[in-house]
Amino acid sequence: MMKNLKTVDQARKEIKILQGFINLVESIQPQTLEEQIIKEYAYIGSVEKVAIKVSELGYLKSDGQPFEKEDISNIIKGKPTNDLHKLIKTGFLKKTRHTRRKIEKYSW
């Protein structure tokens, strides 16, 4: 059920943080494609699925090609434009750290 047994105070603190995240995501009204991608990633959590969703919505890159995983990753890793982007970027970098370490270790 739970990974780690938490105290009631720890659980309350985590609930407060998660509720703040939910409120932030739901309050964002995307004005740009990048903001839309960040919001979609907050809901979906997968760059591949976000690329598919963005393409299904009819968005294309400037060269007319559909978005790919690498394009979505680059947008997420780009300079944060708002608080949600900042949170998503931090979480994404933590989530993908193991992969980036493997690549850095063997790049010569």
N, CA, C and O atoms as a DFTB+ gen file, in Angstrom:
432 C
 N C O
     1  1       0.829      -1.197       0.000
     2  2       0.000       0.000       0.000
     3  2       0.867       1.253       0.000
     4  3       0.794       2.044      -0.940
     5  1       1.684       1.452       1.027
     6  2       2.559       2.623       1.078
     7  2       4.005       2.152       1.037
     8  3       4.356       1.130       1.626
     9  1       4.844       2.917       0.329
    10  2       6.256       2.554       0.255
    11  2       6.916       2.676       1.626
    12  3       7.561       1.747       2.112
    13  1       6.741       3.825       2.224
    14  2       7.339       4.083       3.536
    15  2       6.233       4.469       4.505
    16  3       5.336       5.240       4.163
    17  1       6.300       3.941       5.686
    18  2       5.345       4.331       6.706
    19  2       5.698       5.734       7.184
    20  3       6.838       5.994       7.569
    21  1       4.739       6.619       7.160
    22  2       4.976       8.010       7.524
    23  2       4.234       8.342       8.807
    24  3       3.262       7.687       9.185
    25  1       4.725       9.372       9.455
    26  2       3.987       9.884      10.600
    27  2       2.808      10.696      10.069
    28  3       2.772      11.046       8.890
    29  1       1.872      10.986      10.916
    30  2       0.711      11.775      10.517
    31  2       1.157      13.159      10.058
    32  3       0.643      13.671       9.064
    33  1       2.100      13.768      10.764
    34  2       2.584      15.090      10.374
    35  2       3.264      15.050       9.007
    36  3       3.075      15.959       8.198
    37  1       4.050      14.012       8.742
    38  2       4.700      13.882       7.434
    39  2       3.655      13.714       6.334
    40  3       3.775      14.294       5.255
    41  1       2.647      12.927       6.615
    42  2       1.585      12.706       5.630
    43  2       0.830      14.002       5.342
    44  3       0.533      14.302       4.185
    45  1       0.522      14.764       6.379
    46  2      -0.169      16.050       6.185
    47  2       0.673      16.999       5.335
    48  3       0.158      17.675       4.444
    49  1       1.975      17.041       5.622
    50  2       2.874      17.913       4.870
    51  2       2.908      17.494       3.394
    52  3       2.869      18.343       2.503
    53  1       2.980      16.187       3.145
    54  2       3.004      15.690       1.768
    55  2       1.688      15.991       1.052
    56  3       1.689      16.361      -0.122
    57  1       0.582      15.834       1.746
    58  2      -0.728      16.146       1.163
    59  2      -0.797      17.625       0.796
    60  3      -1.303      17.977      -0.270
    61  1      -0.296      18.482       1.660
    62  2      -0.311      19.926       1.402
    63  2       0.525      20.261       0.165
    64  3       0.120      21.084      -0.656
    65  1       1.682      19.630       0.034
    66  2       2.550      19.861      -1.126
    67  2       1.859      19.381      -2.399
    68  3       1.840      20.089      -3.405
    69  1       1.293      18.180      -2.353
    70  2       0.617      17.621      -3.525
    71  2      -0.611      18.438      -3.910
    72  3      -0.877      18.633      -5.096
    73  1      -1.358      18.914      -2.924
    74  2      -2.539      19.739      -3.220
    75  2      -2.112      21.059      -3.854
    76  3      -2.784      21.566      -4.752
    77  1      -1.005      21.611      -3.390
    78  2      -0.476      22.830      -4.002
    79  2      -0.100      22.600      -5.459
    80  3      -0.360      23.448      -6.313
    81  1       0.516      21.446      -5.746
    82  2       0.883      21.100      -7.116
    83  2      -0.367      20.960      -7.986
    84  3      -0.410      21.485      -9.099
    85  1      -1.372      20.262      -7.489
    86  2      -2.615      20.079      -8.236
    87  2      -3.258      21.431      -8.526
    88  3      -3.683      21.689      -9.652
    89  1      -3.329      22.289      -7.522
    90  2      -3.926      23.618      -7.706
    91  2      -3.154      24.432      -8.744
    92  3      -3.753      25.124      -9.567
    93  1      -1.827      24.348      -8.702
    94  2      -0.999      25.079      -9.658
    95  2      -1.265      24.591     -11.077
    96  3      -1.463      25.403     -11.981
    97  1      -1.272      23.279     -11.284
    98  2      -1.507      22.716     -12.622
    99  2      -2.883      23.124     -13.134
   100  3      -3.024      23.533     -14.287
   101  1      -3.888      23.014     -12.288
   102  2      -5.245      23.326     -12.716
   103  2      -5.473      24.813     -12.956
   104  3      -6.373      25.185     -13.708
   105  1      -4.667      25.669     -12.324
   106  2      -4.852      27.106     -12.485
   107  2      -4.155      27.672     -13.719
   108  3      -4.471      28.781     -14.151
   109  1      -3.224      26.935     -14.282
   110  2      -2.470      27.423     -15.442
   111  2      -3.354      27.426     -16.681
   112  3      -3.981      26.419     -17.010
   113  1      -3.400      28.547     -17.355
   114  2      -4.093      28.678     -18.636
   115  2      -3.015      28.899     -19.696
   116  3      -2.527      30.018     -19.852
   117  1      -2.639      27.850     -20.426
   118  2      -1.530      27.955     -21.374
   119  2      -1.761      29.031     -22.434
   120  3      -2.819      29.091     -23.060
   121  1      -0.747      29.881     -22.623
   122  2      -0.800      30.924     -23.637
   123  2       0.071      30.573     -24.839
   124  3      -0.112      31.115     -25.929
   125  1       1.025      29.655     -24.627
   126  2       1.943      29.266     -25.699
   127  2       1.955      27.744     -25.822
   128  3       1.462      27.031     -24.948
   129  1       2.520      27.270     -26.912
   130  2       2.643      25.837     -27.113
   131  2       3.513      25.218     -26.027
   132  3       3.216      24.128     -25.537
   133  1       4.589      25.907     -25.650
   134  2       5.478      25.394     -24.612
   135  2       4.732      25.215     -23.295
   136  3       4.911      24.207     -22.611
   137  1       3.902      26.185     -22.938
   138  2       3.109      26.086     -21.709
   139  2       2.115      24.929     -21.803
   140  3       1.880      24.229     -20.818
   141  1       1.532      24.728     -22.984
   142  2       0.605      23.615     -23.186
   143  2       1.332      22.284     -23.002
   144  3       0.789      21.357     -22.401
   145  1       2.556      22.187     -23.517
   146  2       3.352      20.962     -23.388
   147  2       3.684      20.698     -21.925
   148  3       3.596      19.559     -21.466
   149  1       4.059      21.731     -21.195
   150  2       4.382      21.584     -19.768
   151  2       3.147      21.095     -19.007
   152  3       3.246      20.200     -18.168
   153  1       1.988      21.682     -19.301
   154  2       0.767      21.277     -18.607
   155  2       0.400      19.836     -18.958
   156  3       0.003      19.068     -18.082
   157  1       0.530      19.466     -20.224
   158  2       0.238      18.082     -20.628
   159  2       1.178      17.117     -19.912
   160  3       0.749      16.049     -19.475
   161  1       2.454      17.479     -19.786
   162  2       3.403      16.609     -19.101
   163  2       3.028      16.471     -17.623
   164  3       3.197      15.401     -17.038
   165  1       2.525      17.541     -17.022
   166  2       2.097      17.480     -15.619
   167  2       0.966      16.464     -15.450
   168  3       0.890      15.787     -14.425
   169  1       0.098      16.358     -16.440
   170  2      -1.012      15.409     -16.366
   171  2      -0.606      13.998     -16.771
   172  3      -1.048      13.027     -16.159
   173  1       0.236      13.876     -17.802
   174  2       0.539      12.568     -18.373
   175  2       1.803      11.950     -17.776
   176  3       1.815      10.761     -17.457
   177  1       2.866      12.744     -17.623
   178  2       4.105      12.242     -17.034
   179  2       4.985      11.438     -17.961
   180  3       5.904      10.760     -17.502
   181  1       4.727      11.497     -19.259
   182  2       5.509      10.739     -20.233
   183  2       5.778      11.630     -21.445
   184  3       4.842      12.130     -22.069
   185  1       7.057      11.830     -21.778
   186  2       7.376      12.684     -22.929
   187  2       6.861      12.061     -24.221
   188  3       6.409      12.776     -25.115
   189  1       6.926      10.753     -24.327
   190  2       6.445      10.078     -25.532
   191  2       4.944      10.287     -25.719
   192  3       4.490      10.585     -26.824
   193  1       4.179      10.131     -24.646
   194  2       2.732      10.307     -24.729
   195  2       2.356      11.768     -24.966
   196  3       1.375      12.055     -25.652
   197  1       3.131      12.688     -24.403
   198  2       2.879      14.113     -24.646
   199  2       3.135      14.437     -26.116
   200  3       2.369      15.184     -26.725
   201  1       4.202      13.885     -26.692
   202  2       4.502      14.113     -28.112
   203  2       3.339      13.626     -28.980
   204  3       2.949      14.300     -29.933
   205  1       2.797      12.475     -28.653
   206  2       1.663      11.927     -29.400
   207  2       0.441      12.830     -29.246
   208  3      -0.234      13.141     -30.227
   209  1       0.159      13.248     -28.013
   210  2      -1.018      14.086     -27.746
   211  2      -0.913      15.425     -28.464
   212  3      -1.888      15.891     -29.055
   213  1       0.260      16.045     -28.419
   214  2       0.457      17.346     -29.062
   215  2       0.275      17.211     -30.576
   216  3      -0.313      18.079     -31.220
   217  1       0.781      16.126     -31.125
   218  2       0.609      15.891     -32.568
   219  2      -0.863      15.651     -32.903
   220  3      -1.351      16.124     -33.929
   221  1      -1.572      14.915     -32.039
   222  2      -3.004      14.670     -32.254
   223  2      -3.805      15.969     -32.216
   224  3      -4.819      16.102     -32.900
   225  1      -3.339      16.929     -31.408
   226  2      -4.009      18.225     -31.321
   227  2      -3.709      19.098     -32.539
   228  3      -4.269      20.185     -32.684
   229  1      -2.819      18.615     -33.418
   230  2      -2.542      19.325     -34.656
   231  2      -1.328      20.234     -34.625
   232  3      -1.061      20.943     -35.596
   233  1      -0.590      20.225     -33.526
   234  2       0.601      21.062     -33.453
   235  2       1.759      20.396     -34.177
   236  3       1.964      19.188     -34.068
   237  1       2.514      21.198     -34.917
   238  2       3.690      20.721     -35.622
   239  2       4.871      21.618     -35.296
   240  3       4.692      22.769     -34.897
   241  1       6.077      21.091     -35.466
   242  2       7.281      21.894     -35.280
   243  2       7.350      22.920     -36.413
   244  3       6.583      22.841     -37.373
   245  1       8.260      23.872     -36.300
   246  2       8.371      24.929     -37.301
   247  2       8.694      24.392     -38.694
   248  3       8.382      25.040     -39.693
   249  1       9.309      23.222     -38.770
   250  2       9.618      22.631     -40.076
   251  2       8.480      21.750     -40.610
   252  3       8.638      21.084     -41.633
   253  1       7.331      21.749     -39.913
   254  2       6.170      20.994     -40.369
   255  2       6.139      19.544     -39.924
   256  3       5.197      18.821     -40.249
   257  1       7.143      19.107     -39.191
   258  2       7.216      17.727     -38.715
   259  2       6.488      17.597     -37.376
   260  3       6.384      18.577     -36.639
   261  1       5.983      16.406     -37.052
   262  2       5.354      16.210     -35.733
   263  2       6.408      16.228     -34.621
   264  3       7.590      15.979     -34.859
   265  1       5.954      16.524     -33.419
   266  2       6.853      16.548     -32.265
   267  2       7.299      15.134     -31.917
   268  3       6.534      14.178     -32.040
   269  1       8.541      15.022     -31.483
   270  2       9.095      13.751     -31.036
   271  2       9.485      13.873     -29.575
   272  3       9.466      14.963     -29.003
   273  1       9.844      12.724     -28.967
   274  2      10.216      12.698     -27.551
   275  2      11.303      13.716     -27.237
   276  3      11.220      14.431     -26.239
   277  1      12.323      13.781     -28.090
   278  2      13.457      14.670     -27.844
   279  2      13.023      16.138     -27.831
   280  3      13.553      16.936     -27.058
   281  1      12.061      16.492     -28.685
   282  2      11.554      17.864     -28.730
   283  2      10.867      18.223     -27.408
   284  3      11.068      19.308     -26.862
   285  1      10.060      17.298     -26.912
   286  2       9.346      17.523     -25.653
   287  2      10.357      17.623     -24.510
   288  3      10.236      18.501     -23.655
   289  1      11.345      16.737     -24.485
   290  2      12.379      16.769     -23.451
   291  2      13.120      18.098     -23.469
   292  3      13.381      18.680     -22.416
   293  1      13.457      18.577     -24.652
   294  2      14.180      19.842     -24.766
   295  2      13.351      21.015     -24.255
   296  3      13.892      21.932     -23.637
   297  1      12.057      20.995     -24.506
   298  2      11.189      22.059     -23.997
   299  2      11.134      21.999     -22.475
   300  3      11.225      23.032     -21.812
   301  1      10.988      20.808     -21.921
   302  2      10.935      20.660     -20.462
   303  2      12.252      21.106     -19.831
   304  3      12.250      21.778     -18.800
   305  1      13.376      20.735     -20.444
   306  2      14.687      21.082     -19.896
   307  2      15.091      22.525     -20.177
   308  3      16.116      22.987     -19.675
   309  1      14.303      23.238     -20.969
   310  2      14.604      24.630     -21.302
   311  2      14.431      25.552     -20.107
   312  3      14.066      25.123     -19.013
   313  1      14.702      26.831     -20.344
   314  2      14.578      27.835     -19.279
   315  2      13.120      27.928     -18.828
   316  3      12.231      28.165     -19.647
   317  1      12.870      27.742     -17.525
   318  2      11.490      27.784     -17.012
   319  2      10.827      29.137     -17.261
   320  3      11.427      30.192     -17.053
   321  1       9.585      29.079     -17.709
   322  2       8.834      30.294     -17.997
   323  2       7.821      30.637     -16.901
   324  3       7.308      31.755     -16.858
   325  1       7.533      29.679     -16.016
   326  2       6.602      29.930     -14.909
   327  2       6.874      28.924     -13.785
   328  3       7.753      28.071     -13.910
   329  1       6.123      29.027     -12.698
   330  2       6.348      28.152     -11.538
   331  2       6.104      26.679     -11.867
   332  3       6.829      25.807     -11.389
   333  1       5.087      26.403     -12.680
   334  2       4.812      25.015     -13.038
   335  2       5.977      24.441     -13.845
   336  3       6.405      23.312     -13.605
   337  1       6.480      25.207     -14.785
   338  2       7.615      24.741     -15.592
   339  2       8.820      24.473     -14.695
   340  3       9.543      23.498     -14.897
   341  1       9.033      25.327     -13.719
   342  2      10.156      25.149     -12.788
   343  2      10.019      23.826     -12.026
   344  3      10.989      23.077     -11.900
   345  1       8.823      23.543     -11.521
   346  2       8.577      22.287     -10.796
   347  2       8.719      21.075     -11.705
   348  3       9.335      20.077     -11.331
   349  1       8.151      21.165     -12.891
   350  2       8.210      20.049     -13.843
   351  2       9.649      19.777     -14.242
   352  3      10.068      18.621     -14.306
   353  1      10.409      20.829     -14.511
   354  2      11.806      20.652     -14.915
   355  2      12.599      19.967     -13.811
   356  3      13.364      19.042     -14.083
   357  1      12.428      20.405     -12.580
   358  2      13.134      19.804     -11.451
   359  2      12.786      18.323     -11.319
   360  3      13.676      17.484     -11.180
   361  1      11.513      18.008     -11.361
   362  2      11.079      16.619     -11.260
   363  2      11.552      15.779     -12.429
   364  3      11.939      14.623     -12.253
   365  1      11.523      16.355     -13.626
   366  2      11.965      15.636     -14.824
   367  2      13.452      15.322     -14.746
   368  3      13.878      14.217     -15.082
   369  1      14.242      16.300     -14.301
   370  2      15.680      16.072     -14.201
   371  2      16.002      15.010     -13.151
   372  3      16.926      14.216     -13.332
   373  1      15.242      14.993     -12.053
   374  2      15.436      13.944     -11.053
   375  2      15.032      12.585     -11.615
   376  3      15.714      11.585     -11.391
   377  1      13.925      12.554     -12.344
   378  2      13.396      11.307     -12.894
   379  2      14.339      10.709     -13.937
   380  3      14.447       9.488     -14.044
   381  1      15.018      11.556     -14.703
   382  2      15.868      11.083     -15.797
   383  2      17.352      11.089     -15.448
   384  3      18.194      10.870     -16.319
   385  1      17.668      11.332     -14.217
   386  2      19.072      11.437     -13.812
   387  2      19.862      10.171     -14.116
   388  3      20.987      10.243     -14.610
   389  1      19.281       9.021     -13.824
   390  2      19.992       7.760     -14.043
   391  2      20.346       7.573     -15.516
   392  3      21.427       7.076     -15.831
   393  1      19.466       7.958     -16.405
   394  2      19.727       7.827     -17.837
   395  2      20.814       8.795     -18.281
   396  3      21.708       8.429     -19.045
   397  1      20.733      10.028     -17.801
   398  2      21.740      11.020     -18.188
   399  2      23.107      10.653     -17.639
   400  3      24.115      10.941     -18.285
   401  1      23.178      10.039     -16.489
   402  2      24.462       9.609     -15.926
   403  2      25.106       8.527     -16.789
   404  3      26.318       8.550     -17.004
   405  1      24.312       7.583     -17.283
   406  2      24.844       6.525     -18.140
   407  2      25.425       7.115     -19.419
   408  3      26.503       6.715     -19.860
   409  1      24.717       8.057     -20.006
   410  2      25.178       8.679     -21.250
   411  2      26.464       9.461     -20.995
   412  3      27.410       9.361     -21.778
   413  1      26.512      10.234     -19.914
   414  2      27.701      11.033     -19.592
   415  2      28.894      10.137     -19.313
   416  3      30.022      10.478     -19.668
   417  1      28.659       9.004     -18.687
   418  2      29.742       8.099     -18.314
   419  2      30.441       7.543     -19.548
   420  3      31.657       7.356     -19.536
   421  1      29.690       7.277     -20.611
   422  2      30.252       6.633     -21.784
   423  2      30.449       7.563     -22.978
   424  3      30.820       7.102     -24.057
   425  1      30.212       8.842     -22.808
   426  2      30.454       9.742     -23.949
   427  2      31.906      10.172     -23.943
   428  3      32.415      10.687     -22.948
   429  1      32.561       9.954     -25.060
   430  2      33.975      10.320     -25.168
   431  2      34.241      11.100     -26.390
   432  3      35.382      11.490     -26.638
